[in-house]
Amino acid sequence: MPKLASAGSLRFDQYDQLIQAAIEGQGVALGIGALVKRHLQRGRLVAPFEQKSSSPRGYYLVVAPHAAERSEVSAFGAWLMRAARKDGRT
């Protein structure tokens, strides 16, 4: 296999800058599925590999006991769970 050499590198402090640079053709980026999904669907980005990996990290909805009974809090929690299921995260 031939040895590959990088033509250079770019570094970003913000994730959105990284993704925009990839969209503009400035290189490749590792993306978070939910954050690049629409760019993939619209053809702005391509996923060159079928392989995906998952992270042991998770997301938690933390609600104070006194707020758990409020209708808007429970409605938000229900919406969040539906959105996560739709996106395949649960």
Backbone as a ProteinNet text record, in pm:
[ID]
protein_1_A
[PRIMARY]
MPKLASAGSLRFDQYDQLIQAAIEGQGVALGIGALVKRHLQRGRLVAPFEQKSSSPRGYYLVVAPHAAERSEVSAFGAWLMRAARKDGRT
[TERTIARY]
84.1	0	88.9	59	142.2	126.7	233.5	230.7	160.1	62	-12.4	44.5	47.6	95.9	-10.8	-29.2	-126.5	-75.7	-167	-130.6	-127.3	-173.2	-177.6	-290.3	-315	-425.2	-485.8	-609.5	-682.2	-731.6	-740.4	-792.7	-900.3	-1005.1	-1118.6	-1154.4	-1200.6	-1247.6	-1397.1	-1467	-1612.4	-1650.8	-1742.8	-1785.1	-1848	-1928	-1993.9	-1891.8	-1778.5	-1673.3	-1611	-1594.3	-1540.6	-1630	-1759.4	-1853.7	-1862.3	-1863.8	-1868.8	-1745.4	-1629.3	-1507.5	-1518	-1573.2	-1591.4	-1689.5	-1798.6	-1896.4	-1829.9	-1739.8	-1670.2	-1556.6	-1536.9	-1434.5	-1293.7	-1282.4	-1150.9	-1087.8	-1158.1	-1102.4	-1210.6	-1173.2	-1267	-1286.8	-1399.8	-1431.3	-1505.2	-1486.6	-1566.9	-1688.7	-1806.9	-1927.7	-2014.8	-2099.6	-2200	-2326.9	-2374.9	-2486	-2601.2	-2652.3	-2767.7	-2735.1	-2609.9	-2572.6	-2535.8	-2508.4	-2475.6	-2580.3	-2682.1	-2783.8	-2844.1	-2885.4	-2949.3	-2848.9	-2722.8	-2621.4	-2598.1	-2602.2	-2589.8	-2710.3	-2829	-2952.5	-2956.8	-2904.7	-2908.2	-2786.9	-2697.9	-2581.4	-2469.4	-2474.4	-2366.7	-2243.2	-2267.1	-2160.4	-2185.4	-2080.7	-2093.2	-2025.8	-2078.2	-2016.7	-1940.5	-1808.4	-1731.6	-1725.1	-1762.5	-1756	-1890.8	-1924.5	-2047.2	-2033.9	-1911.4	-1886.4	-1926.5	-1997.2	-2033.4	-1987.7	-1962.3	-1926	-2012.7	-2030.4	-2110.1	-2021.2	-2069.1	-1992.1	-2059.9	-1981.2	-2042.1	-2104.2	-2084.3	-2142.6	-2294.1	-2362.1	-2506.8	-2559.8	-2688.3	-2756.6	-2859.8	-2875.6	-2968.3	-3055	-3179.8	-3270.8	-3282.6	-3236.9	-3238.7	-3343.9	-3434.6	-3544.6	-3549.1	-3560.3	-3573.2	-3705.2	-3706.5	-3830.4	-3950.9	-3929.6	-4043.6	-4094.3	-4012.6	-4053.4	-4112.4	-4090.7	-4133.8	-4285.1	-4360.9	-4507.3	-4563.5	-4482.8	-4531.9	-4559.5	-4672.4	-4714	-4615.9	-4560.5	-4467.6	-4336.5	-4297.7	-4175.5	-4197.8	-4308.4	-4335.7	-4359.9	-4421.6	-4442	-4308.6	-4217	-4084.9	-4011.5	-4017.4	-3952.1	-4008.7	-4141.4	-4205.5	-4162.8	-4157.8	-4114.6	-3969.7	-3885.3	-3744.4	-3726.3	-3799.3	-3790.9	-3840.6	-3949	-3998.6	-3894.1	-3833.4	-3730.8	-3610.2	-3569.7	-3456	-3488.9	-3608	-3648.1	-3651.1	-3704.8	-3712.8	-3573.9	-3479	-3341.6	-3260.7	-3323.5	-3254.9	-3160.7	-3178.5	-3087.3	-3134.2	-3251.1	-3293.7	-3333.9
-117.6	0	124.4	222.2	342.3	425.4	491.1	577.4	707.7	746.6	869.6	982.6	1099.6	1217.1	1324.7	1390.7	1499.2	1621.6	1690.4	1814.2	1930.9	1908.7	2013.6	1983	2073	2051.2	2183.1	2176.9	2290.8	2251.2	2346.3	2320.2	2422.9	2374.6	2461.4	2452	2562.3	2564.9	2534.2	2553.6	2535.3	2426.4	2339.3	2227.9	2276	2382	2429.9	2478.6	2532	2573.6	2452.2	2345.3	2221.6	2168.9	2161.3	2108.6	2199.9	2331.3	2424.8	2411	2391.2	2372	2246.3	2139.4	2016.2	2040.1	2111.6	2143.9	2223.3	2313.9	2397.7	2325.9	2198.1	2120.3	2137.9	2181.2	2206.3	2082.7	1969.9	1848.6	1756.6	1666.1	1569	1598	1551.1	1573.8	1452.5	1427.2	1327.1	1400.6	1354.9	1425.7	1347.3	1419.4	1360.3	1344.5	1220.4	1188	1285.8	1316.1	1404.8	1545.6	1586.5	1722.2	1735	1625.4	1631.7	1563.1	1507.2	1430.1	1508.5	1632.3	1708.8	1743.5	1764.9	1792.2	1668.5	1550.9	1426.2	1406.9	1431.1	1414.2	1508.8	1628.8	1729.9	1721.6	1627.9	1609	1708.4	1787	1881.4	1809.4	1698	1612.8	1470.5	1391.8	1249.6	1170.5	1053.7	962	858.5	867	777.6	633.7	610.3	476.4	438.9	311.3	261.6	252.2	235.7	213.6	333.9	308.3	411.2	362.4	453.2	413.4	490.5	432.8	499.1	531	618.9	664.1	616.3	588.7	550.8	670.9	789	908.4	905.7	975	979.7	1117.3	1130.6	1254.6	1225.7	1318.8	1300.4	1423.5	1400.7	1509.1	1508.3	1613.9	1623	1726.2	1684.1	1771.2	1775.1	1895.2	1909.3	1848.4	1783.4	1719.4	1812.8	1937.9	2029.8	2070.9	2052.9	2089.7	1972.6	1850.8	1731.7	1725.3	1787.8	1784.2	1888.7	1981.5	2088.7	2033.4	2071.7	2017.7	2052.1	2173.7	2210.4	2133	2096.9	2018.2	1875.8	1816.1	1679.7	1677.8	1783.3	1790.2	1799.6	1878.3	1889.4	1755.3	1688.8	1558.4	1457	1455.8	1363.9	1395.9	1525	1564.4	1522.9	1544.7	1509.5	1359.9	1278.4	1133	1091.2	1151.6	1119.8	1156.3	1272.7	1316.7	1223	1178.8	1087.2	952.2	903	774.9	787	896.9	919.1	922.1	976.4	987.2	860.7	760.6	635.1	638.4	729.1	742.7	666.5	607.5	531.5	392.1
0	0	0	-85.4	-90	37.2	73.8	191.6	155.3	235.5	209.9	293.8	236.8	308.4	304.9	415.5	425	350.3	283.8	215.5	313.4	434	535.1	631.9	722.4	816	858.2	895.6	949.8	1087.9	1177.3	1311.4	1341.2	1407.5	1437.5	1584.8	1638.3	1776.4	1785.6	1675.6	1674.7	1574.5	1617.3	1533.3	1402.5	1408.3	1286.6	1183.8	1228.8	1136	1066.8	1141	1085.3	974	1003.6	904.9	783.3	805.2	692	604.4	664.3	585.9	500	554.9	477	362.4	389.3	284.5	172.6	209.1	111.1	39.5	72.2	3	56.7	180.6	238.7	302.2	300.7	359	407.7	494.2	550.4	698.1	750	891.1	945.2	1072.2	1141.5	1195.5	1156.6	1194.9	1290	1358.2	1446.3	1364	1353.3	1264.2	1265.9	1383.7	1392.7	1343.4	1352.8	1314	1166.3	1099.7	956.7	870.1	930	857.2	740.1	764.3	656.2	546.4	581.5	479.9	392.6	454.2	378.2	287.5	339.5	261.3	141.8	158	51.1	-40.7	-13.9	-98.9	-76.4	29.1	59.6	112.3	180.5	232	185.5	182.5	152.4	263.2	290.7	386.5	305.3	301.5	215.5	265.3	389.4	445.7	504.6	499.8	560.8	712.7	757.9	900.1	983.7	1091.9	1188.2	1324.4	1412.4	1547.6	1645.2	1760.3	1862.5	1981.4	2061.4	2176.8	2304.6	2407.1	2534.4	2606.5	2551.8	2612.1	2594.7	2680.1	2670.8	2703.7	2687	2718.7	2825.3	2915.8	3025.9	3041	3070.1	3104.3	3255.6	3317.9	3462.8	3502	3587.3	3628.7	3780.9	3833.7	3978.4	4024	4139.8	4187.5	4189.7	4228.6	4235.4	4097.8	3992.2	3856.8	3779.4	3825.6	3751.5	3731	3819.8	3810.4	3714.9	3670.5	3582.5	3443.5	3386.2	3256.6	3145.5	3146	3038.9	3048.6	3168.7	3186.8	3136.6	3173.5	3126.6	2975.3	2920.6	2775.1	2702.2	2756.4	2695.6	2701	2815.2	2828.2	2730	2714	2618.8	2475.6	2441.5	2307.4	2283	2382.1	2368.9	2345.5	2417.6	2398.9	2260.9	2213.7	2078.1	1972.8	1988.1	1892.7	1895.1	2012.8	2024.4	1961	1982.4	1921.5	1769	1720.2	1575.9	1513.3	1587	1538.2	1564.3	1629.7	1655.3	1772.5	1864.3	1977.2	2101.1	2100.1	2217	2175.4
[MASK]
++++++++++++++++++++++++++++++++++++++++++++++++++++++++++++++++++++++++++++++++++++++++++

